[in-house]
Amino acid sequence: MRRLFDIKRMLLVILVLNLIDGICTAWGLSNEWIEEANPLLSSLSPLTILGTKVILSGLVWLLWKSDFPTRLTNVWRVVLSFVMFLYTGIFVLHITWITML
């Protein structure tokens, strides 16, 4: 029986939410509707942020295609759950500002 928080499924959700975040962020920044809250990305252009998100999603896709992880699955499940929680919150923020346009 598959677990609710299967690691492969979690990686796929993170990949999709990361791409949505990149697209929404680039769109919002390009139109000056939002400001980047992430201090690591705030000095970058919208196109560079989108490119960074695409590259990160590609790395997540490579993990998804691999046999990752083979050990410490409970640790990875906790880490990926945290990342999914953060990206879900960011997704809700994007939906909020988009509906306020």
Z-matrix of the N, CA and C atoms (Angstrom, degrees):
N
C 1 1.462
C 2 1.530 1 109.53
N 3 1.299 2 115.89 1 133.17
C 4 1.457 3 120.43 2 -179.39
C 5 1.521 4 109.93 3 -77.66
N 6 1.311 5 114.60 4 141.63
C 7 1.455 6 119.94 5 177.55
C 8 1.523 7 110.09 6 -76.88
N 9 1.337 8 115.30 7 155.05
C 10 1.464 9 120.50 8 178.87
C 11 1.526 10 110.44 9 -59.57
N 12 1.309 11 116.68 10 -42.48
C 13 1.453 12 121.00 11 -178.74
C 14 1.530 13 110.36 12 -103.74
N 15 1.314 14 116.39 13 58.81
C 16 1.449 15 122.41 14 176.16
C 17 1.528 16 108.72 15 -61.18
N 18 1.316 17 117.10 16 134.75
C 19 1.458 18 121.66 17 -174.26
C 20 1.523 19 111.93 18 -61.38
N 21 1.310 20 118.40 19 -41.74
C 22 1.474 21 120.61 20 178.47
C 23 1.528 22 111.26 21 -61.32
N 24 1.326 23 115.64 22 -41.97
C 25 1.465 24 120.11 23 178.64
C 26 1.523 25 110.88 24 -65.56
N 27 1.317 26 116.13 25 -39.31
C 28 1.464 27 120.39 26 178.96
C 29 1.526 28 110.60 27 -63.70
N 30 1.329 29 117.23 28 -42.18
C 31 1.460 30 120.32 29 177.88
C 32 1.526 31 111.11 30 -61.88
N 33 1.313 32 116.85 31 -39.65
C 34 1.461 33 120.62 32 178.93
C 35 1.531 34 111.37 33 -64.90
N 36 1.318 35 117.14 34 -42.10
C 37 1.472 36 121.28 35 177.82
C 38 1.529 37 109.98 36 -63.19
N 39 1.333 38 117.07 37 -43.81
C 40 1.466 39 120.86 38 178.72
C 41 1.521 40 110.33 39 -62.51
N 42 1.322 41 117.64 40 -41.64
C 43 1.461 42 121.96 41 178.58
C 44 1.532 43 110.35 42 -58.76
N 45 1.307 44 116.98 43 -48.82
C 46 1.472 45 121.36 44 -177.85
C 47 1.528 46 110.79 45 -65.94
N 48 1.340 47 116.87 46 -46.71
C 49 1.463 48 119.82 47 -179.39
C 50 1.525 49 111.52 48 -64.33
N 51 1.328 50 117.84 49 -35.17
C 52 1.463 51 121.39 50 177.28
C 53 1.525 52 110.99 51 -65.19
N 54 1.329 53 117.46 52 -42.82
C 55 1.471 54 120.21 53 177.33
C 56 1.524 55 111.38 54 -64.75
N 57 1.324 56 116.64 55 -43.10
C 58 1.473 57 120.00 56 177.55
C 59 1.521 58 110.20 57 -60.62
N 60 1.327 59 116.39 58 -42.44
C 61 1.463 60 120.69 59 178.17
C 62 1.524 61 110.67 60 -60.01
N 63 1.325 62 117.25 61 -45.75
C 64 1.458 63 120.24 62 -179.97
C 65 1.519 64 112.74 63 -62.34
N 66 1.322 65 116.48 64 -44.43
C 67 1.468 66 120.80 65 -179.67
C 68 1.519 67 110.88 66 -65.22
N 69 1.328 68 116.74 67 -48.62
C 70 1.472 69 120.37 68 -179.17
C 71 1.521 70 111.64 69 -64.30
N 72 1.332 71 116.60 70 -40.71
C 73 1.460 72 120.32 71 179.66
C 74 1.525 73 110.99 72 -64.68
N 75 1.314 74 117.44 73 -46.74
C 76 1.467 75 120.78 74 179.61
C 77 1.527 76 110.71 75 -61.92
N 78 1.318 77 116.76 76 -41.55
C 79 1.464 78 121.73 77 179.40
C 80 1.530 79 110.53 78 -64.11
N 81 1.333 80 115.89 79 -48.65
C 82 1.465 81 120.09 80 -178.98
C 83 1.519 82 112.77 81 -65.40
N 84 1.327 83 117.76 82 -39.94
C 85 1.461 84 120.78 83 179.03
C 86 1.524 85 111.51 84 -69.54
N 87 1.324 86 116.90 85 -40.30
C 88 1.464 87 121.11 86 -179.64
C 89 1.519 88 111.72 87 -60.97
N 90 1.302 89 115.84 88 -34.51
C 91 1.469 90 120.93 89 -179.39
C 92 1.526 91 112.75 90 -96.03
N 93 1.340 92 116.56 91 4.09
C 94 1.468 93 123.43 92 179.14
C 95 1.526 94 112.43 93 58.59
N 96 1.334 95 116.21 94 34.74
C 97 1.460 96 121.10 95 176.47
C 98 1.521 97 111.33 96 -88.38
N 99 1.344 98 116.72 97 -25.74
C 100 1.459 99 121.81 98 -176.97
C 101 1.520 100 109.65 99 -136.05
N 102 1.329 101 115.34 100 170.09
C 103 1.459 102 122.55 101 171.27
C 104 1.518 103 107.74 102 -122.20
N 105 1.319 104 116.61 103 145.88
C 106 1.460 105 120.93 104 178.92
C 107 1.525 106 108.75 105 -72.58
N 108 1.334 107 116.68 106 124.56
C 109 1.465 108 121.72 107 -178.97
C 110 1.521 109 112.33 108 -88.54
N 111 1.325 110 117.63 109 -19.50
C 112 1.456 111 121.40 110 -178.68
C 113 1.527 112 108.96 111 -78.17
N 114 1.350 113 117.74 112 115.47
C 115 1.469 114 119.33 113 -177.45
C 116 1.533 115 113.49 114 -62.94
N 117 1.332 116 117.94 115 -23.67
C 118 1.465 117 120.43 116 177.82
C 119 1.527 118 112.07 117 -73.15
N 120 1.328 119 117.07 118 -25.28
C 121 1.462 120 121.27 119 -176.69
C 122 1.524 121 113.19 120 -108.98
N 123 1.325 122 118.37 121 -10.98
C 124 1.464 123 121.35 122 -170.51
C 125 1.527 124 113.87 123 -63.54
N 126 1.320 125 118.59 124 -24.63
C 127 1.466 126 120.09 125 -179.15
C 128 1.533 127 112.34 126 -89.76
N 129 1.332 128 117.38 127 -1.94
C 130 1.462 129 121.08 128 -176.90
C 131 1.521 130 111.40 129 -92.76
N 132 1.317 131 115.82 130 156.56
C 133 1.467 132 120.93 131 176.70
C 134 1.531 133 109.44 132 -74.06
N 135 1.335 134 117.34 133 159.20
C 136 1.467 135 119.91 134 178.25
C 137 1.532 136 113.15 135 -55.95
N 138 1.328 137 116.46 136 -39.79
C 139 1.462 138 119.95 137 -179.59
C 140 1.533 139 111.28 138 -67.39
N 141 1.322 140 117.09 139 -38.12
C 142 1.464 141 121.02 140 177.54
C 143 1.520 142 110.85 141 -66.81
N 144 1.325 143 116.93 142 -39.58
C 145 1.472 144 120.99 143 176.90
C 146 1.518 145 109.73 144 -61.83
N 147 1.334 146 116.50 145 -45.82
C 148 1.468 147 120.10 146 178.68
C 149 1.528 148 110.56 147 -61.30
N 150 1.326 149 117.11 148 -43.78
C 151 1.458 150 120.60 149 178.02
C 152 1.519 151 112.14 150 -61.36
N 153 1.318 152 116.55 151 -40.28
C 154 1.466 153 121.42 152 177.83
C 155 1.522 154 110.41 153 -62.58
N 156 1.325 155 116.29 154 -42.80
C 157 1.463 156 120.66 155 179.64
C 158 1.533 157 111.31 156 -66.33
N 159 1.309 158 117.27 157 -37.37
C 160 1.469 159 120.77 158 177.70
C 161 1.529 160 109.82 159 -65.32
N 162 1.327 161 116.89 160 -43.12
C 163 1.469 162 120.42 161 178.04
C 164 1.528 163 110.49 162 -63.26
N 165 1.328 164 117.40 163 -45.72
C 166 1.465 165 120.38 164 177.92
C 167 1.523 166 111.29 165 -60.73
N 168 1.320 167 116.88 166 -40.76
C 169 1.459 168 119.89 167 177.46
C 170 1.520 169 111.10 168 -64.45
N 171 1.322 170 116.81 169 -35.87
C 172 1.462 171 120.36 170 175.81
C 173 1.522 172 111.77 171 -63.15
N 174 1.325 173 116.57 172 -39.54
C 175 1.465 174 120.29 173 177.21
C 176 1.529 175 111.08 174 -66.26
N 177 1.331 176 116.39 175 -39.64
C 178 1.468 177 119.84 176 176.80
C 179 1.526 178 109.65 177 -64.75
N 180 1.332 179 117.15 178 -39.16
C 181 1.461 180 121.14 179 177.90
C 182 1.529 181 110.79 180 -61.36
N 183 1.347 182 116.39 181 -41.15
C 184 1.463 183 119.85 182 177.44
C 185 1.530 184 111.08 183 -62.08
N 186 1.328 185 116.79 184 -40.28
C 187 1.469 186 120.19 185 175.13
C 188 1.521 187 110.61 186 -62.62
N 189 1.330 188 116.02 187 -41.83
C 190 1.470 189 121.60 188 -179.47
C 191 1.525 190 110.86 189 -61.90
N 192 1.331 191 116.88 190 -38.95
C 193 1.465 192 121.31 191 -179.16
C 194 1.530 193 112.81 192 -76.40
N 195 1.322 194 117.00 193 -20.31
C 196 1.467 195 120.83 194 -176.86
C 197 1.530 196 110.55 195 -85.69
N 198 1.302 197 115.45 196 -175.87
C 199 1.459 198 121.83 197 176.46
C 200 1.520 199 111.52 198 -89.49
N 201 1.290 200 116.99 199 21.86
C 202 1.464 201 123.26 200 -179.94
C 203 1.508 202 110.27 201 -63.97
N 204 1.291 203 120.98 202 141.69
C 205 1.455 204 125.97 203 -24.20
C 206 1.510 205 109.66 204 -91.14
N 207 1.294 206 115.59 205 157.82
C 208 1.461 207 118.57 206 177.41
C 209 1.520 208 110.97 207 -102.24
N 210 1.331 209 116.20 208 -19.45
C 211 1.460 210 120.40 209 178.29
C 212 1.521 211 109.10 210 -134.02
N 213 1.302 212 116.08 211 163.31
C 214 1.465 213 123.14 212 177.58
C 215 1.534 214 112.02 213 57.30
N 216 1.314 215 117.37 214 40.24
C 217 1.469 216 119.84 215 -176.54
C 218 1.519 217 112.66 216 -61.61
N 219 1.325 218 117.82 217 -35.30
C 220 1.468 219 118.82 218 178.84
C 221 1.521 220 111.51 219 -66.90
N 222 1.322 221 117.24 220 -37.47
C 223 1.464 222 120.86 221 177.27
C 224 1.525 223 109.47 222 -64.91
N 225 1.332 224 116.48 223 -47.17
C 226 1.468 225 119.88 224 179.24
C 227 1.522 226 111.50 225 -62.31
N 228 1.318 227 116.82 226 -36.66
C 229 1.463 228 120.08 227 179.35
C 230 1.531 229 110.20 228 -62.49
N 231 1.327 230 117.41 229 -40.72
C 232 1.468 231 121.76 230 178.33
C 233 1.527 232 110.33 231 -66.83
N 234 1.330 233 116.66 232 -46.60
C 235 1.470 234 121.01 233 -179.52
C 236 1.529 235 110.57 234 -61.22
N 237 1.317 236 116.84 235 -48.06
C 238 1.468 237 120.45 236 -179.01
C 239 1.518 238 111.61 237 -67.36
N 240 1.320 239 118.08 238 -32.96
C 241 1.471 240 121.03 239 175.37
C 242 1.524 241 110.10 240 -62.49
N 243 1.328 242 116.42 241 -41.99
C 244 1.463 243 120.89 242 178.01
C 245 1.526 244 110.90 243 -62.53
N 246 1.338 245 116.62 244 -45.46
C 247 1.469 246 121.09 245 179.29
C 248 1.533 247 109.92 246 -62.50
N 249 1.337 248 117.55 247 -42.92
C 250 1.468 249 120.76 248 177.82
C 251 1.523 250 110.85 249 -61.71
N 252 1.323 251 117.32 250 -40.84
C 253 1.459 252 121.92 251 178.49
C 254 1.532 253 110.19 252 -60.75
N 255 1.341 254 117.13 253 -45.86
C 256 1.464 255 120.54 254 179.16
C 257 1.526 256 112.05 255 -62.79
N 258 1.334 257 116.35 256 -47.08
C 259 1.466 258 119.58 257 -179.04
C 260 1.529 259 111.89 258 -67.16
N 261 1.318 260 117.71 259 -30.83
C 262 1.467 261 120.06 260 175.36
C 263 1.522 262 109.91 261 -65.40
N 264 1.331 263 116.55 262 -41.11
C 265 1.467 264 120.42 263 176.52
C 266 1.517 265 111.68 264 -62.97
N 267 1.325 266 116.75 265 -42.38
C 268 1.468 267 120.75 266 177.90
C 269 1.524 268 110.04 267 -64.09
N 270 1.329 269 116.98 268 -39.84
C 271 1.468 270 121.46 269 177.65
C 272 1.527 271 110.07 270 -60.06
N 273 1.311 272 117.13 271 -43.67
C 274 1.474 273 121.28 272 178.61
C 275 1.526 274 110.10 273 -62.76
N 276 1.339 275 117.92 274 -40.11
C 277 1.464 276 120.25 275 176.46
C 278 1.526 277 111.29 276 -61.78
N 279 1.328 278 116.95 277 -42.66
C 280 1.469 279 119.78 278 178.31
C 281 1.538 280 110.73 279 -63.02
N 282 1.314 281 116.84 280 -45.14
C 283 1.476 282 119.79 281 178.62
C 284 1.521 283 110.27 282 -59.98
N 285 1.332 284 116.39 283 -38.76
C 286 1.471 285 120.75 284 -179.44
C 287 1.516 286 111.08 285 -62.30
N 288 1.344 287 117.95 286 -51.29
C 289 1.461 288 118.03 287 -177.60
C 290 1.525 289 112.55 288 -70.56
N 291 1.329 290 116.58 289 -30.56
C 292 1.474 291 119.09 290 178.63
C 293 1.524 292 110.34 291 -66.90
N 294 1.315 293 117.45 292 -39.66
C 295 1.479 294 119.92 293 -179.96
C 296 1.522 295 112.02 294 -72.17
N 297 1.331 296 117.40 295 -15.65
C 298 1.466 297 120.90 296 179.50
C 299 1.524 298 112.76 297 -90.42
N 300 1.335 299 117.80 298 -1.70
C 301 1.460 300 120.71 299 179.97
C 302 1.516 301 111.72 300 -66.54
